[in-house]
Amino acid sequence: MNRKLFLLPFVILFLLAGCTMAPEYTRPESPVPSKWPAGKAYIYYAEDAADESTTIASALTWREFITDTRLRTIIEIALKNNRDLRVAVLNVERAEAYYGISRAELLPSVNALGGWSKQHVPADLSSTGTAMTSERYDVNLGIISWEIDFFGRIRSLKDKALEEYLATDQALRSSQILLVSTVAQAYLAMAADREALQVASSTLKAQETTYDLIKKRYDAGIASELDLRRAQAQADTARGDVASYTQLVAQDENGLNLLIGTSNQQDLMPSDLSGISAPKDISPGLSSEPLLQRPDVLAAEHLLKASYANIGAARAAFFPRIALTTYAGTASVELSGLFKSDSGTWSFAPQIIMPIFDARTWSAYRVTKIEKEISIAQYEKAIQTAFREVADALAEKNMVKQRIAAQQSLVDALAETYRLSKMRYEKGVDSYLSVLDAQRSLYGAQQGMIMLNLARINNQITLYKTLGGGKDK
């Protein structure tokens, strides 16, 4: 019975140590509509959401979303070698280590202590009235100032560190999704510029052929010098475009090599945009609620939870702190007597610190409450930003389809116009100016078509990214 009474204070101690003064966390209401926006720019939306063949973005891993084999390989290389992502991984590991430090604060630190001291006391200070020299040897095992967490201060700080670690982990997920989308878009931009270079080179070849033909006609007195100079100007323009696109392709390759962390992947580089398999078509679903699972939104929510835990630590600072110092060991005036049977020694020294007046405590508590309000605003802003990014991508998705259809019709019409203009010029019915205008318009429309096809695929990648990517595995 006495043993049970003896253990009761320790049971109460550990029960109280499990308490926390942090306020209960409640997720703020989402500051955005529950459904995606509607209107002319979103006509496709209801159709795509109801189409069973369209996959919900959250159901796809990036490997399932990216269908092109070479691009998928490039992304895998980037995930292994990209230095920014490597820093993000290290940040997670550092945050985990900090959490381990905070968690360890709940446990006592046990230390082994060894000491030797020698002291001389003069006669007028000695209790015996004679000068004396004393010597002491100590070996102890003990706990130095362990704070018993009655009011959850250390536990709240541990919870804060945990939430900060989880926020960093979500930031890593966000970095991975950003890297996947950035590499894919850089790869596609290179493919588009290479295709544009092919069009420019083909146009230059046609212009040089035309110039040579007109030069012969001019030498024969059939064509005017004005037609010759116009043909020369068009060839020079095409030559300048070839040089410009050659530079862009080289810069695209340099940028992609920086992203993937290596420059020895020439066999995986694209030749043109039309040869790349487009990513899977995805839908955001009917509800905007999946935005709450976006990594950056989850990171903001974890930081909000950390601010709640910080309030608990600030509240606990108003209450007493109990610290315990204790040790057990052996002591002797001689080194050889340390481990004799009668040399045991021990000490048990609990200490309580009761705050009476400290104005900093109240200010610190007020700071934690303000930080919580800031975290709520940042969390809501993260949701609003995510909603806006998805809405923009959804608006572009439908409009780019219509623009591509219109552009394709324009390219077909201008190709026919160029064919007819060239035929009329060769028969002497019309001047070379009409051929020049038709060719210039066709060339611009072909380049515009390449950029629109790039925008269409980029939009699919952007939509996948803004929806927070898909499942991890």
RAPE-V16736 format. One record per backbone hydrogen bond with DSSP energy under -0.5 kcal/mol. NH is the residue of the N-H (numbers start at 1). CO is the residue of the C=O. Records with the same first field share a line. If there is no record, write none. Layout:
NH->CO + CO
This chain:
5->1
6->2
7->3
8->4
9->5
11->7
12->8
13->9
14->10
15->11
16->12
17->13
18->14 + 15
19->16
36->286
42->39
43->40
45->42
46->42
47->43
48->44
49->45
50->46
51->47
52->50
54->51
55->281
57->283
59->56
60->57
65->61
66->62
67->65
68->277
72->68
73->69
74->70
75->71
76->72
77->73
78->74
79->75
80->76
81->77
82->78
86->82
87->83
88->84
89->85
90->86
91->87
92->88
93->89
94->90
95->91
96->92
97->93
98->94
99->95
100->96
101->97
102->98
103->99
104->100
105->101 + 102
106->103
107->104
110->108
111->109 + 142
113->111 + 140
115->138
117->136
119->134
121->132
125->122
126->122 + 123
129->126
132->121
134->119
136->117
137->332
138->115
139->330
140->113
141->328
142->111
143->326
144->109
145->143
146->324
147->145
148->146 + 322
149->147
150->148
152->149
156->152
157->153
158->154
159->155
160->156
161->157
162->158
163->159
164->160
165->161
166->162
167->163
168->164
169->165
170->166
171->167
172->168
173->169
174->170
175->171
176->172
177->173
178->174
179->175
180->176
181->177
182->178
183->179
184->180
185->181
186->182
187->183
188->184
189->185
190->186
191->187
192->188
193->189
194->190
195->191
196->192
197->193
198->194
199->195
200->196
201->197
202->198
203->199
204->200
205->201
206->202
207->203
208->204
209->205
210->206
211->207
212->208
213->209
214->210
215->211
216->212
217->213
218->214
219->215
220->216
221->218
222->217
223->217
228->224
229->225
230->226
231->227
232->228
233->229
234->230
235->231
236->232
237->233
238->234
239->235
240->236
241->237
242->238
243->239
244->240
245->241
246->242
247->243
248->244
249->245
250->246
251->247
252->248
253->249
254->250
255->251
256->252
257->253
258->254
259->255
260->256
261->257
262->257
268->265
269->266
273->191
276->273
280->65
283->55
288->34
291->288
292->289
293->290
294->291
298->294
299->295
300->296
301->297
302->298
303->299
304->300
305->301
306->302
307->303
308->304
309->305
310->306
311->307
312->308
313->309
314->310
315->311
316->312
317->313
318->315
319->316
321->353
322->148
323->321 + 351
324->146
325->349
326->143
327->347
328->141
329->345
330->139
331->343
332->137
337->334
338->335
340->337
343->340
345->329
347->327
349->325
351->323
353->321
354->352
355->353
361->358
362->358
363->359
364->360
365->361
366->362
367->363
368->364
369->365
370->366
371->367
372->368
373->369
374->370
375->371
376->372
377->373
378->374
379->375
380->376
381->377
382->378
383->379
384->380
385->381
386->382
387->383
388->384
389->385
390->386
391->387
392->388
393->389
394->390
395->391
396->392
397->393
398->394
399->395
400->396
401->397
402->398
403->399
404->400
405->401
406->402
407->403
408->404
409->405
410->406
411->407
412->408
413->409
414->410
415->411
416->412
417->413
418->414
419->415
420->416
421->417
422->418
423->419
424->420
425->421
426->422
427->423
428->425
429->424
430->424
434->431
435->431
436->432
437->433
438->434
439->435
440->436
441->437
442->438
443->439
444->440
445->441
446->442
447->443
448->444
449->445
450->446
451->447
452->448
453->449
454->450
455->451
456->452
457->453
458->454
459->455
460->456
461->457
462->458
463->459
464->460
465->461
466->462
467->463
468->465
469->464
471->58
